[in-house]
């Protein structure tokens, strides 16, 4: 589903490459934690999958496509097959929960009838039924992140990318979000999650890829957050 | 659905940016009004040239009872002198056509020309009108040759070149046209900068939305079209304003003011004005659309 072959990425402003010869292969339906300290290259890794960045060297394959050969006008189609969740939720503050989720479908030209059908379904899935008419600032952090997950998943992407989705949430709320991501993963969606949250990684016992200074230093199935933990 | 989404986005964008939008509309209005005025002045010059150049270019006035030039010595032109002049004019190689205009004909033309001033017509008799030869030259520039040849001939009062008479007017109109175009050019620069800024502000104020749109895989068309159309709509409204001003200008300045005041020529009609309207509308939309397009290309990355 996702394959990085000897991928390096240097930014012109930095002497050290953000990613340095990374080889990672992620199968369809896997749940992968991407761990490592700040600046280890996690975000660059995720941005490469969306072709928000292009690698300086190496190849990135996502959903069977070689991204280096993907022309610019096909990038939107790539991104439709990938859902994204972020630490800061990125909801539109002037739209209701329903409108926020519907927006993701409207802007890719889905018909209104489909939108009216699938938005309540996905809100139900993330546990926000009955809150469709609320504004984001009326919701708790955990609920806002659920809206973001609903928006990322509403188009049933093959891949869900989560960049520290629990970074702004307390531990018990984080567990709720993780359960939700786990449920989404069980539908066959590949989940790649960058995180600093040791407790979550340790409790989930899923594959862990650790990056340090742009290199993969550990790739463990059923791994934990840190060495020897 | 698509259309509805895009229309609502345009509406939101234009309202959110209302003051800038108004500034864009007014600037476009003035730009295009100036361009339209310049064009219509150009058309007016054409109309006048058609009107006058088709007519006789050189008029040889013959001596009459009112003639003041020394050449006449207070005497009317004689029949022999007139016939001689007529024959010579026909024999002059530079001359294409010669018409003789009698006092009676001159009077009729005078009455038509000054039909709005009956007092003047009443005070002038046919006898006071000068007889003349109206001469059309093969090449209007050769006036001087004909003038010097006939100026001092017996029975000739004066030789008048219509083109010389009209030249200052054409010059004046030419200056007016240049001024209008220069204004239009300067305003065009202002309009382009203003549109570009407005779209940039709009893109910035909606960066959250466009960011999410990019993330969920909205196509460039979907992300950019609202901005593009926002510019185009502002341009269209501005162009409609310009058309209105041009129409009012033609009605007020030409029909109400100039036509009764300066009766010696004819003026552009509505067909010239109507012909400029689609050009102005299209220019407005294209100007703003293109300015928006290039701004978007720079500020809304894929």
HADDOCK unambig.tbl for C-alpha pairs under 7 A between the chains (distance, minus, plus):
assign (segid A and resid 76 and name CA) (segid B and resid 217 and name CA) 3.94 0.50 0.50
assign (segid A and resid 76 and name CA) (segid B and resid 218 and name CA) 5.73 0.50 0.50
assign (segid A and resid 76 and name CA) (segid B and resid 219 and name CA) 5.47 0.50 0.50
assign (segid A and resid 77 and name CA) (segid B and resid 217 and name CA) 6.04 0.50 0.50
assign (segid A and resid 79 and name CA) (segid B and resid 215 and name CA) 6.39 0.50 0.50
assign (segid A and resid 79 and name CA) (segid B and resid 216 and name CA) 5.82 0.50 0.50
assign (segid A and resid 79 and name CA) (segid B and resid 217 and name CA) 4.60 0.50 0.50
assign (segid A and resid 80 and name CA) (segid B and resid 216 and name CA) 5.56 0.50 0.50
assign (segid A and resid 80 and name CA) (segid B and resid 217 and name CA) 4.75 0.50 0.50
assign (segid A and resid 83 and name CA) (segid B and resid 216 and name CA) 6.89 0.50 0.50
assign (segid A and resid 104 and name CA) (segid B and resid 213 and name CA) 6.87 0.50 0.50
assign (segid A and resid 104 and name CA) (segid B and resid 216 and name CA) 6.04 0.50 0.50
assign (segid A and resid 107 and name CA) (segid B and resid 213 and name CA) 6.40 0.50 0.50
assign (segid A and resid 107 and name CA) (segid B and resid 218 and name CA) 5.40 0.50 0.50
assign (segid A and resid 107 and name CA) (segid B and resid 222 and name CA) 6.51 0.50 0.50
assign (segid A and resid 108 and name CA) (segid B and resid 217 and name CA) 6.66 0.50 0.50
assign (segid A and resid 108 and name CA) (segid B and resid 218 and name CA) 4.77 0.50 0.50
assign (segid A and resid 108 and name CA) (segid B and resid 219 and name CA) 6.96 0.50 0.50
assign (segid A and resid 109 and name CA) (segid B and resid 2 and name CA) 6.16 0.50 0.50
assign (segid A and resid 111 and name CA) (segid B and resid 1 and name CA) 6.50 0.50 0.50
assign (segid A and resid 112 and name CA) (segid B and resid 1 and name CA) 6.45 0.50 0.50
